[in-house]
Amino acid sequence: MNFKAKLSAIALMLPLAACNVIDSASINQQSENSYRQVVQQARSKNVVDNSSPTAQRIRRVYQRLLPHAKAANQTGQQFNWELTVIRSDELNAWAMPGGKMAVYTGIVEKLKLSDDETAAIIGHEMTHALLEHSKKEANRSVGIGIGAQLGASILTAATGVDGQLINTGVGLATDLGLNKPFSRKAEREADLGGLRLMAQAGYDPRAAVTVWEKMNRMNDNNNMANKILSTHPTNNERIQLIRNELPNVMPIYEQARRGGASVRTDSPSAPTAKKPTRRRR
């Protein structure tokens, strides 16, 4: 997913290039500093949304997923999870290292996402943070001798911005042979991890399929050229991956539902009970 964050976030991360190995604590701290700048910039433009019905829905879904994300954290570092809802037509959501997240209202409103589908988006991004994809991408870049691309690698892994937009000096052969497959692998891991998180929270994992079906209707991401050049798997690849995983996560979802997971307000199977009215005689 594309994120047009200000490039000042990269500048705060570039000093890490001097290290051969970027540790979790360091990258999480750098991420928090960058996140503060991004949020402040959004506030200055009056695009931080705390009150709209869409923002409230996003936050409700996020809060229900959060305990499961916290329980899944095996990084050795406590995350200071944080979510900012940004009022924008952009189809976007992202997570920085350490659990710093943003969801754009456009992805919910333009795709007309249900709560289940919104959970698929948020769970996917949470998994990026939990599996430390940004740190792995940054360390990998350093390890293969492209430290100059470190800032781009961090931002690409965290937010989906194509590193070529930031650093055009990396050759196409290196890009295709090294960075792209790793990014696809990370996206697949995030898809699968997101399924598990949403199932644990009582959101229907089948909704992840409909998210990418809706994405398909918005753009053609399934031709061979896109498959080779994209940092992400094609939408159809993701749909098939998710369908293959459903038998593993549906029992988790059913158990969460039986265990009393809170009912979603957009669920047609969960009408609001009405109190009987007493007739006066």
C-alpha positions as CSV (number, residue, x, y, z in Angstrom):
1,M,0.0,0.0,0.0
2,N,1.3,3.4,-1.0
3,F,2.2,5.9,1.7
4,K,3.3,9.4,0.7
5,A,4.9,10.4,4.0
6,K,7.3,13.2,4.2
7,L,10.8,12.3,3.4
8,S,12.0,13.9,6.6
9,A,11.1,10.5,8.2
10,I,13.9,9.0,6.3
11,A,16.4,11.5,7.5
12,L,15.9,10.5,11.0
13,M,16.6,6.8,10.1
14,L,19.6,7.3,8.0
15,P,22.1,7.5,10.9
16,L,21.4,3.8,11.4
17,A,23.2,3.1,8.2
18,A,26.5,3.3,10.1
19,C,25.6,0.1,12.0
20,N,26.2,-3.3,10.6
21,V,23.2,-4.7,12.5
22,I,20.1,-2.6,13.4
23,D,18.6,-3.8,16.6
24,S,14.9,-3.7,17.5
25,A,15.2,-1.1,20.2
26,S,17.1,1.4,18.0
27,I,14.7,1.1,15.0
28,N,11.7,1.3,17.2
29,Q,13.0,4.5,18.8
30,Q,13.8,6.0,15.4
31,S,10.3,4.9,14.2
32,E,8.7,6.7,17.1
33,N,10.5,9.9,16.4
34,S,9.6,9.7,12.7
35,Y,6.0,8.9,13.6
36,R,5.7,12.0,15.8
37,Q,6.8,14.1,12.9
38,V,4.4,12.5,10.5
39,V,1.4,12.9,12.9
40,Q,2.4,16.5,13.7
41,Q,2.5,17.3,10.0
42,A,-0.9,15.7,9.6
43,R,-2.3,17.7,12.5
44,S,-0.9,20.9,10.9
45,K,-2.9,20.1,7.8
46,N,-6.0,19.3,9.9
47,V,-6.3,15.8,8.5
48,V,-6.1,13.8,11.7
49,D,-9.6,12.4,12.1
50,N,-10.7,11.6,15.6
51,S,-14.5,12.0,15.4
52,S,-16.0,10.9,12.1
53,P,-18.1,7.7,12.0
54,T,-15.4,6.1,9.8
55,A,-12.6,7.0,12.3
56,Q,-14.7,5.6,15.1
57,R,-15.2,2.4,13.3
58,I,-11.5,2.0,12.5
59,R,-10.6,2.6,16.1
60,R,-13.2,0.2,17.4
61,V,-11.8,-2.6,15.1
62,Y,-8.2,-1.6,16.1
63,Q,-9.0,-1.8,19.8
64,R,-10.5,-5.3,19.4
65,L,-7.4,-6.6,17.5
66,L,-4.9,-4.9,19.9
67,P,-4.9,-7.5,22.7
68,H,-4.2,-10.2,20.3
69,A,-1.4,-8.2,18.6
70,K,0.2,-7.6,22.0
71,A,0.0,-11.3,22.9
72,A,1.7,-12.2,19.5
73,N,4.7,-9.9,20.1
74,Q,7.8,-12.1,20.2
75,T,10.3,-9.4,19.4
76,G,11.7,-9.0,22.9
77,Q,10.6,-5.4,22.9
78,Q,7.4,-3.9,24.3
79,F,5.5,-2.0,21.6
80,N,3.9,1.3,22.4
81,W,1.1,0.7,20.0
82,E,-0.5,3.8,18.5
83,L,-3.0,4.5,15.7
84,T,-3.7,7.7,13.8
85,V,-6.7,7.9,11.4
86,I,-5.9,10.3,8.5
87,R,-8.7,11.9,6.6
88,S,-7.7,11.3,3.0
89,D,-9.1,9.7,-0.2
90,E,-6.0,7.6,-0.5
91,L,-6.4,3.8,-0.3
92,N,-3.7,3.4,2.3
93,A,-2.7,2.0,5.7
94,W,0.7,1.3,7.2
95,A,2.6,0.3,10.3
96,M,6.1,1.5,11.4
97,P,8.4,-0.5,13.7
98,G,7.2,-0.7,17.2
99,G,3.5,-0.6,16.4
100,K,3.1,3.0,15.1
101,M,0.2,2.8,12.7
102,A,-2.0,4.9,10.4
103,V,-5.2,4.1,8.5
104,Y,-6.6,6.4,5.9
105,T,-10.3,6.9,5.7
106,G,-10.3,6.5,2.0
107,I,-9.5,2.8,2.1
108,V,-12.6,2.2,4.2
109,E,-14.9,4.6,2.5
110,K,-13.9,4.0,-1.2
111,L,-13.9,0.2,-0.8
112,K,-16.9,0.3,1.4
113,L,-15.2,-2.0,3.9
114,S,-17.2,-3.9,6.5
115,D,-15.7,-4.2,10.0
116,D,-14.4,-7.7,9.1
117,E,-12.7,-6.3,6.0
118,T,-11.3,-3.4,8.0
119,A,-9.9,-5.9,10.5
120,A,-8.1,-7.7,7.6
121,I,-6.3,-4.4,6.7
122,I,-5.4,-3.5,10.2
123,G,-4.3,-7.1,11.1
124,H,-2.1,-7.2,8.0
125,E,-0.3,-4.0,9.0
126,M,0.0,-5.1,12.6
127,T,1.8,-8.3,11.4
128,H,4.3,-6.2,9.5
129,A,5.3,-4.6,12.8
130,L,5.2,-7.8,14.8
131,L,7.4,-9.7,12.3
132,E,9.8,-6.7,12.2
133,H,9.8,-6.6,8.4
134,S,11.2,-3.1,8.4
135,K,14.2,-4.1,10.5
136,K,14.8,-7.2,8.4
137,E,14.6,-5.2,5.2
138,A,17.0,-2.6,6.5
139,N,19.5,-5.1,7.8
140,R,19.3,-7.1,4.6
141,S,20.0,-3.9,2.6
142,V,23.1,-3.2,4.7
143,G,24.2,-6.9,4.4
144,I,24.1,-6.9,0.6
145,G,26.1,-3.6,0.4
146,I,23.4,-1.1,-0.4
147,G,23.5,0.9,2.7
148,A,22.7,4.0,0.7
149,Q,19.3,2.6,0.3
150,L,18.7,2.1,4.0
151,G,16.3,5.0,4.5
152,A,14.3,3.9,1.4
153,S,14.3,0.3,2.6
154,I,12.9,1.2,6.1
155,L,10.2,3.4,4.6
156,T,9.4,0.9,1.9
157,A,9.0,-2.0,4.3
158,A,7.0,0.1,6.8
159,T,4.7,1.9,4.4
160,G,4.9,0.5,0.9
161,V,6.6,3.4,-0.9
162,D,8.6,2.1,-3.8
163,G,12.3,2.5,-2.9
164,Q,13.0,3.6,-6.5
165,L,11.0,6.7,-5.9
166,I,13.5,7.6,-3.1
167,N,16.7,6.2,-4.3
168,T,17.0,5.7,-8.1
169,G,20.7,4.7,-7.9
170,V,20.0,1.0,-7.3
171,G,20.3,-1.0,-10.4
172,L,17.3,-2.9,-11.8
173,A,19.0,-6.3,-11.6
174,T,19.7,-5.8,-7.9
175,D,16.2,-4.5,-7.4
176,L,14.6,-7.5,-9.0
177,G,17.0,-10.1,-7.7
178,L,17.2,-9.1,-4.1
179,N,14.7,-6.6,-2.7
180,K,11.5,-7.6,-4.6
181,P,11.2,-11.2,-3.6
182,F,11.9,-10.4,0.0
183,S,9.1,-7.8,0.0
184,R,6.7,-10.3,-1.5
185,K,7.6,-12.8,1.2
186,A,7.0,-10.2,3.8
187,E,3.6,-9.3,2.3
188,R,2.6,-13.0,2.3
189,E,3.6,-13.3,5.9
190,A,1.6,-10.2,6.8
191,D,-1.5,-11.6,4.9
192,L,-1.3,-14.9,6.9
193,G,-0.5,-13.3,10.2
194,G,-3.3,-10.8,9.7
195,L,-5.8,-13.6,9.1
196,R,-4.9,-15.2,12.4
197,L,-5.2,-11.9,14.4
198,M,-8.6,-11.1,12.9
199,A,-9.8,-14.7,13.6
200,Q,-8.6,-14.5,17.2
201,A,-10.6,-11.2,17.6
202,G,-13.8,-12.8,16.2
203,Y,-13.6,-11.2,12.7
204,D,-14.5,-13.5,9.8
205,P,-11.2,-14.3,8.0
206,R,-13.1,-14.8,4.7
207,A,-13.5,-11.1,4.6
208,A,-9.8,-10.8,3.6
209,V,-10.7,-12.4,0.3
210,T,-13.3,-9.8,-0.4
211,V,-10.9,-7.0,0.4
212,W,-8.6,-8.1,-2.4
213,E,-11.5,-8.7,-4.7
214,K,-12.5,-5.1,-4.2
215,M,-8.9,-4.1,-4.8
216,N,-9.1,-6.0,-8.1
217,R,-12.0,-3.9,-9.2
218,M,-10.1,-0.7,-8.4
219,N,-7.0,-1.6,-10.4
220,D,-5.4,-4.3,-12.6
221,N,-2.6,-5.7,-10.5
222,N,-2.5,-9.2,-12.0
223,N,-0.6,-8.9,-15.3
224,M,2.8,-10.4,-15.6
225,A,4.7,-7.1,-15.8
226,N,3.2,-6.1,-12.5
227,K,4.0,-9.5,-11.0
228,I,7.7,-9.1,-11.9
229,L,8.2,-5.5,-10.9
230,S,5.8,-5.1,-7.9
231,T,7.0,-5.2,-4.3
232,H,3.7,-6.9,-3.5
233,P,2.2,-10.2,-4.7
234,T,-0.6,-9.7,-7.2
235,N,-4.1,-9.5,-5.8
236,N,-5.1,-12.9,-7.3
237,E,-2.0,-14.5,-5.7
238,R,-3.1,-13.0,-2.3
239,I,-6.6,-14.2,-2.7
240,Q,-5.4,-17.8,-3.5
241,L,-3.0,-17.7,-0.5
242,I,-5.8,-16.6,1.8
243,R,-8.2,-19.2,0.6
244,N,-5.6,-21.9,1.1
245,E,-5.1,-20.7,4.7
246,L,-8.8,-20.4,5.6
247,P,-9.2,-24.1,6.8
248,N,-6.5,-23.3,9.4
249,V,-8.0,-20.1,10.8
250,M,-11.7,-20.7,10.5
251,P,-11.7,-22.9,13.6
252,I,-10.0,-20.1,15.5
253,Y,-12.7,-17.7,14.4
254,E,-15.5,-20.1,15.3
255,Q,-14.0,-20.6,18.7
256,A,-13.6,-16.8,19.3
257,R,-17.3,-16.4,18.3
258,R,-18.4,-19.1,20.7
259,G,-16.3,-17.6,23.4
260,G,-18.2,-14.4,23.3
261,A,-16.2,-12.1,21.1
262,S,-18.0,-8.7,20.9
263,V,-20.5,-8.5,18.0
264,R,-19.8,-6.1,15.2
265,T,-22.3,-3.4,14.6
266,D,-22.2,-3.9,10.8
267,S,-23.0,-7.7,11.2
268,P,-26.3,-8.5,9.6
269,S,-26.5,-11.6,11.9
270,A,-26.4,-9.5,15.0
271,P,-29.5,-7.3,15.2
272,T,-29.8,-5.0,18.2
273,A,-32.2,-6.5,20.7
274,K,-35.2,-4.3,21.5
275,K,-36.6,-4.1,25.0
276,P,-40.3,-5.0,25.1
277,T,-42.6,-2.1,25.7
278,R,-45.2,-2.4,28.4
279,R,-48.7,-1.5,27.2
280,R,-50.6,0.8,29.3
281,R,-54.2,-0.2,30.3
